Amino acid sequence: MSEPCISMATQKVSELRRFKGPAKWVQYLLVRCLLMLLQVLSVRLAWKLGRGIGFVCWKLMGRRRLIVRKNLEIVNDHLRSSSANERPEFKGETSFGSLESSGSSPDIEAQVREVFMRAGANLLTGFPLSRLGVQRMRDHLEVAGVEYLRAALTEGKGAIMLLAHMGPWEALAHLPQLARENSIEARLGAMYRPLNNFYLDRWLRVQREIRGTRLFSRREGFHKPVDFLRSGGILGVLADQKMREGPIAPYFGQEVPSSPISGLFHRRSGAPILALSVITENTCRWRLEIFPVEVPAGTDVSDRAAMAEICNRALGNALSQSPHDGFWFHKRF
């Protein structure tokens, strides 16, 4: 066996030792108990409780408020300077946070507060949503743009779905059932970052697979997800996270290190790229909207920066549909 293989095997053994043990087992049990309590809440109660928790966090977390405000200022400036053909600035949305104004800049602090409260509501409602059957899910979720996904799958190369940190993430566990409801039989998979708790990570993977989503870890390499795409699967990639290094590409007008993974998968599989936006439409009701992502003819798909720019633009468009649903709590820019 070569030295790199020995080193990799040693690293995996070391990680298992760090991620297992009595303390990790107790942590796993506590998290399972908390999740069980959250799942028995009604969706409406979870919504109200989440917004209340978000409001308290907005009041108490001064440093995090500054980060959210800085991110929103950059997003506002970019959307304000965009052409009329691009996504509008913040849409007036409903009674829970319409910040649209006529000619003047929206109140940035009101936006920050709404992001905190929306994040709390989205986080907590995701857990009771995750236990609902498809029939009851129709009261809370609708899917738009399915025709774009069907068209992409007709090419026989699978589809790459760009995901941003927005909306009730746990509700996305229902995507396999929602896809079948819309006559899409393709298998669903997702890239994910393993948890630093062996028992919790194993349980999460089992739960996702029971619902029909296959999880792929970056630690396992890229061959399996590429093969999954080539077999006609739909692969979700959470692509808007902050990167320490990566190809530099514009994102809301800022040059930032960006994830090259989606571009890499496209180059190796030829799978079309789409983006998913999760939009809060009203109290306890969301819309999942699918957008096609155009890779212009003549694009050098081996150019990581060029592909990152295309993906970043698509993610920006998805987030611009409902910026308040974005998770702006880390220094993205």
C-alpha positions as CSV (number, residue, x, y, z in Angstrom):
1,M,0.0,0.0,0.0
2,S,1.3,3.5,-0.9
3,E,2.2,6.1,1.8
4,P,-0.8,8.4,0.8
5,C,-3.2,5.5,1.3
6,I,-1.7,4.7,4.7
7,S,-2.0,8.3,5.6
8,M,-5.6,8.5,4.5
9,A,-6.5,5.3,6.4
10,T,-4.8,6.6,9.5
11,Q,-6.7,9.9,9.3
12,K,-10.1,8.0,9.0
13,V,-9.2,5.9,12.1
14,S,-8.3,9.1,14.0
15,E,-11.5,10.8,13.0
16,L,-13.6,7.8,14.1
17,R,-11.9,7.9,17.5
18,R,-12.6,11.6,17.9
19,F,-16.2,11.3,16.8
20,K,-17.1,8.3,18.9
21,G,-17.2,7.5,22.7
22,P,-19.4,8.0,25.7
23,A,-19.6,11.8,25.5
24,K,-20.6,11.7,21.8
25,W,-23.2,9.0,22.6
26,V,-24.8,11.3,25.3
27,Q,-24.7,14.2,22.9
28,Y,-26.5,12.0,20.3
29,L,-29.2,11.0,22.8
30,L,-29.8,14.6,23.9
31,V,-30.1,15.8,20.3
32,R,-32.5,12.9,19.5
33,C,-34.7,13.9,22.5
34,L,-34.7,17.5,21.4
35,L,-35.7,16.6,17.9
36,M,-38.5,14.4,19.1
37,L,-39.9,17.3,21.1
38,L,-39.7,19.7,18.2
39,Q,-41.3,17.3,15.8
40,V,-44.4,16.9,17.9
41,L,-45.1,20.7,17.7
42,S,-47.7,21.9,15.3
43,V,-46.2,23.8,12.3
44,R,-48.0,27.0,13.4
45,L,-46.7,26.8,17.0
46,A,-43.2,26.1,15.7
47,W,-43.5,29.1,13.4
48,K,-44.5,31.4,16.3
49,L,-42.0,30.0,18.7
50,G,-39.2,30.3,16.1
51,R,-40.0,33.9,15.3
52,G,-40.0,34.7,19.0
53,I,-36.6,33.0,19.5
54,G,-35.3,34.9,16.5
55,F,-36.4,38.2,18.0
56,V,-34.6,37.5,21.2
57,C,-31.5,36.5,19.3
58,W,-31.7,39.8,17.4
59,K,-31.8,41.7,20.6
60,L,-29.0,39.8,22.3
61,M,-26.5,38.9,19.6
62,G,-24.8,42.2,18.8
63,R,-21.9,40.8,16.8
64,R,-24.1,38.6,14.7
65,R,-26.3,41.6,14.0
66,L,-23.3,43.4,12.6
67,I,-22.5,40.5,10.3
68,V,-26.1,40.2,9.0
69,R,-26.3,44.0,8.5
70,K,-23.0,44.1,6.5
71,N,-24.2,41.2,4.3
72,L,-27.6,42.8,3.6
73,E,-26.0,46.1,2.8
74,I,-23.9,44.4,0.1
75,V,-26.9,42.5,-1.2
76,N,-29.0,45.7,-1.2
77,D,-26.3,47.7,-3.0
78,H,-25.9,45.0,-5.7
79,L,-29.6,44.5,-6.3
80,R,-30.2,48.3,-6.4
81,S,-27.5,48.7,-9.0
82,S,-28.7,45.8,-11.2
83,S,-30.5,46.4,-14.4
84,A,-34.3,46.3,-14.6
85,N,-34.1,42.9,-16.3
86,E,-32.6,41.3,-13.2
87,R,-34.3,40.3,-9.9
88,P,-35.9,43.3,-8.1
89,E,-34.6,44.4,-4.7
90,F,-36.6,43.2,-1.7
91,K,-40.1,42.2,-2.9
92,G,-43.0,43.3,-0.7
93,E,-44.0,39.9,0.7
94,T,-46.8,39.9,3.2
95,S,-47.6,40.9,6.7
96,F,-44.4,39.4,8.1
97,G,-41.9,41.8,6.8
98,S,-42.6,43.8,3.6
99,L,-39.8,46.3,3.4
100,E,-40.5,47.6,0.0
101,S,-40.4,51.4,-0.2
102,S,-41.0,54.0,-2.8
103,G,-37.8,55.6,-3.8
104,S,-36.1,55.4,-0.4
105,S,-33.8,52.8,0.9
106,P,-35.4,50.1,3.1
107,D,-34.8,50.3,6.8
108,I,-31.7,48.1,7.1
109,E,-32.3,47.4,10.8
110,A,-35.8,46.2,10.0
111,Q,-34.3,43.9,7.4
112,V,-31.8,42.5,10.0
113,R,-34.6,41.9,12.5
114,E,-36.7,40.1,9.9
115,V,-33.7,37.9,8.9
116,F,-33.3,36.8,12.5
117,M,-37.0,36.1,13.0
118,R,-37.4,34.4,9.6
119,A,-34.4,32.2,10.4
120,G,-35.9,31.1,13.7
121,A,-39.2,30.3,12.1
122,N,-37.6,28.4,9.2
123,L,-35.4,26.4,11.5
124,L,-38.1,25.3,14.0
125,T,-40.9,24.7,11.4
126,G,-38.5,22.4,9.5
127,F,-38.8,19.7,12.2
128,P,-42.6,19.3,12.3
129,L,-42.7,19.7,8.6
130,S,-40.3,16.7,8.2
131,R,-42.8,14.3,9.8
132,L,-45.8,15.2,7.7
133,G,-47.1,13.0,5.0
134,V,-47.3,14.2,1.4
135,Q,-51.0,15.1,1.6
136,R,-50.6,17.4,4.6
137,M,-47.4,18.9,3.1
138,R,-49.5,20.3,0.3
139,D,-51.0,22.8,2.9
140,H,-47.5,24.2,3.4
141,L,-45.3,23.6,0.4
142,E,-45.9,24.1,-3.3
143,V,-43.4,23.5,-6.1
144,A,-43.0,25.7,-9.2
145,G,-40.7,25.3,-12.2
146,V,-41.0,21.5,-12.3
147,E,-41.1,21.7,-16.1
148,Y,-37.5,22.9,-16.1
149,L,-36.4,19.8,-14.1
150,R,-38.3,17.5,-16.4
151,A,-36.7,19.0,-19.5
152,A,-33.2,18.7,-17.9
153,L,-33.8,15.0,-17.2
154,T,-34.8,14.2,-20.8
155,E,-31.1,14.6,-21.7
156,G,-30.4,11.4,-19.8
157,K,-27.4,12.8,-17.8
158,G,-29.2,13.5,-14.5
159,A,-29.4,17.0,-13.1
160,I,-27.4,19.2,-10.6
161,M,-29.5,21.2,-8.3
162,L,-27.8,24.2,-6.7
163,L,-29.1,24.9,-3.2
164,A,-28.6,28.0,-1.0
165,H,-28.9,28.3,2.7
166,M,-32.5,29.5,2.8
167,G,-35.9,28.4,4.0
168,P,-36.8,25.5,6.3
169,W,-34.0,23.1,5.3
170,E,-35.6,20.0,6.9
171,A,-38.6,20.4,4.6
172,L,-36.2,19.5,1.7
173,A,-36.2,16.0,3.0
174,H,-39.6,15.7,1.3
175,L,-38.2,16.4,-2.1
176,P,-38.2,12.7,-3.2
177,Q,-42.0,12.5,-2.4
178,L,-42.7,15.9,-3.9
179,A,-40.8,14.8,-7.1
180,R,-42.9,11.7,-7.4
181,E,-46.1,13.7,-6.9
182,N,-45.0,15.7,-10.0
183,S,-44.3,12.5,-12.0
184,I,-40.5,12.6,-11.6
185,E,-39.1,9.2,-10.8
186,A,-35.4,10.1,-10.8
187,R,-33.5,9.2,-7.7
188,L,-32.4,12.1,-5.4
189,G,-29.1,12.5,-3.8
190,A,-27.2,15.3,-2.0
191,M,-23.7,16.3,-1.0
192,Y,-23.3,16.8,2.7
193,R,-20.7,17.5,5.3
194,P,-20.5,14.7,7.9
195,L,-21.3,15.6,11.5
196,N,-18.6,15.4,14.1
197,N,-20.6,12.8,15.9
198,F,-20.5,9.3,14.5
199,Y,-23.9,8.2,16.1
200,L,-25.8,11.3,15.0
201,D,-24.3,11.2,11.6
202,R,-25.2,7.5,11.1
203,W,-28.8,8.2,12.3
204,L,-29.1,11.2,9.9
205,R,-28.0,9.2,6.9
206,V,-30.5,6.4,7.7
207,Q,-33.3,9.0,8.0
208,R,-32.5,10.6,4.7
209,E,-32.2,7.3,2.9
210,I,-35.5,6.1,4.3
211,R,-37.1,9.2,2.7
212,G,-35.4,8.5,-0.5
213,T,-32.4,10.8,-0.5
214,R,-28.9,9.3,-0.9
215,L,-26.2,11.3,0.9
216,F,-22.6,11.7,-0.5
217,S,-19.8,12.9,1.6
218,R,-16.8,14.8,0.2
219,R,-14.6,12.5,2.3
220,E,-15.7,9.7,0.0
221,G,-14.5,11.4,-3.1
222,F,-16.3,12.5,-6.3
223,H,-16.6,9.3,-8.2
224,K,-19.8,8.1,-6.6
225,P,-21.8,11.3,-7.0
226,V,-20.6,11.6,-10.6
227,D,-21.7,8.0,-11.3
228,F,-25.0,8.9,-9.6
229,L,-25.5,11.7,-12.0
230,R,-24.6,9.6,-15.0
231,S,-27.2,7.1,-14.0
232,G,-29.9,9.8,-14.2
233,G,-30.0,11.0,-10.6
234,I,-30.7,14.5,-9.3
235,L,-27.9,15.7,-7.1
236,G,-28.4,18.6,-4.7
237,V,-25.3,20.7,-3.9
238,L,-25.3,23.3,-1.1
239,A,-23.1,25.7,-3.0
240,D,-23.3,29.1,-1.3
241,Q,-21.1,28.4,1.7
242,K,-18.1,30.6,2.5
243,M,-14.9,29.1,1.2
244,R,-11.4,29.6,2.6
245,E,-10.0,28.9,-0.9
246,G,-11.3,28.2,-4.3
247,P,-11.8,29.9,-7.6
248,I,-12.4,33.7,-7.3
249,A,-15.8,34.7,-8.8
250,P,-18.3,37.5,-8.3
251,Y,-21.1,37.0,-5.9
252,F,-23.6,39.9,-5.3
253,G,-20.9,42.1,-6.9
254,Q,-18.1,40.9,-4.6
255,E,-15.1,38.8,-5.7
256,V,-15.1,35.9,-3.3
257,P,-13.5,32.4,-3.1
258,S,-16.2,30.1,-4.4
259,S,-17.1,26.4,-4.4
260,P,-15.9,24.6,-7.6
261,I,-17.8,21.4,-6.9
262,S,-20.9,22.1,-9.1
263,G,-18.7,23.0,-12.0
264,L,-16.6,19.9,-11.5
265,F,-19.7,17.7,-11.5
266,H,-21.0,19.4,-14.6
267,R,-17.7,18.9,-16.5
268,R,-17.4,15.2,-15.5
269,S,-21.1,14.2,-16.1
270,G,-22.5,16.7,-18.6
271,A,-25.5,17.0,-16.3
272,P,-27.6,20.2,-16.7
273,I,-27.6,22.7,-13.8
274,L,-30.6,24.1,-12.0
275,A,-31.1,26.2,-8.9
276,L,-33.7,26.0,-6.2
277,S,-35.2,28.9,-4.3
278,V,-37.2,28.4,-1.1
279,I,-39.5,31.4,-0.6
280,T,-41.7,32.1,2.4
281,E,-45.1,33.2,0.9
282,N,-47.1,33.5,4.0
283,T,-47.4,32.2,7.6
284,C,-46.4,28.5,7.5
285,R,-46.4,28.4,3.7
286,W,-43.4,28.2,1.3
287,R,-42.8,27.9,-2.4
288,L,-40.0,25.8,-3.8
289,E,-39.1,27.4,-7.2
290,I,-36.8,25.7,-9.7
291,F,-34.8,27.7,-12.2
292,P,-32.7,26.6,-15.1
293,V,-29.1,27.6,-15.1
294,E,-27.7,28.5,-18.6
295,V,-24.1,27.5,-19.4
296,P,-23.4,29.7,-22.5
297,A,-22.3,27.9,-25.6
298,G,-18.5,28.0,-25.9
299,T,-17.9,28.1,-22.1
300,D,-14.8,26.3,-21.1
301,V,-16.3,24.0,-18.5
302,S,-12.8,23.1,-17.3
303,D,-12.3,26.8,-16.3
304,R,-13.2,26.6,-12.6
305,A,-13.6,30.4,-12.2
306,A,-15.9,30.7,-15.2
307,M,-18.2,27.9,-13.9
308,A,-18.1,29.3,-10.4
309,E,-19.3,32.7,-11.8
310,I,-22.2,30.9,-13.5
311,C,-23.2,29.1,-10.4
312,N,-22.8,32.1,-8.1
313,R,-25.0,34.2,-10.5
314,A,-27.7,31.4,-10.3
315,L,-27.5,31.3,-6.5
316,G,-27.7,35.1,-6.3
317,N,-30.9,35.0,-8.4
318,A,-32.4,32.3,-6.2
319,L,-31.6,34.3,-3.0
320,S,-32.9,37.5,-4.6
321,Q,-36.4,35.9,-4.8
322,S,-36.6,36.2,-1.0
323,P,-33.5,37.7,0.6
324,H,-35.1,37.6,4.1
325,D,-35.1,33.8,3.8
326,G,-31.3,33.7,3.3
327,F,-29.0,32.6,6.2
328,W,-26.8,35.7,6.4
329,F,-25.2,35.0,9.8
330,H,-21.6,34.3,8.6
331,K,-19.1,36.5,6.9
332,R,-19.9,35.6,3.3
333,F,-18.2,38.5,1.6
